[in-house]
Amino acid sequence: MIVEDKKIEKTCTFYVSDFHLEMILVPYINKKIEKKENIIIKTERDLQDTIEILVSKINLNDENKKQILNLGWKRREEQDIKENSNLIIVGSEEYINETHKKIEKSNINNINIVDCYNFDDIKDKMEVIVNNHDKSLNVLGFNKF
């Protein structure tokens, strides 16, 4: 019997406002769109209004803007997580941990996860969170640990 390894890469990012988070995520998402990769957003809060404002002010082609806006920035109870995807999770530490538990119980392979933490909520736990991730994402790009 051949057992296939699950490849789950975990990235963390820290933000201080919704606009700050979106300024971090939009370049990342745009690169994934250019590569025709699947992107899934699971958010505990509704971010639709702020992403619409931000996307209207940035220099991207219209098709990419449309794709970014259509990713699902509103709070959703359940959204299918597919293999070979880039999953962005925005929410409290508890929400992020619950989503990870669902992924671990599933048979999902080859997924890149970006956990998005509000700095004010976890500032006393940053070291623990960083140690549980492979790298971080900020406005300048990735930092490997």
Salt bridges, closest charged atoms under 4 A:
GLU9 OE1 - LYS135 NZ 3.20
ASP18 OD1 - ARG45 NH2 2.36
GLU37 OE1 - LYS32 NZ 3.45
GLU77 OE2 - ARG75 NH1 2.36
GLU78 OE2 - LYS102 NZ 3.18
GLU93 OE1 - LYS125 NZ 2.80
ASP115 OD2 - HIS100 NE2 2.80
ASP115 OD2 - HIS133 NE2 2.70
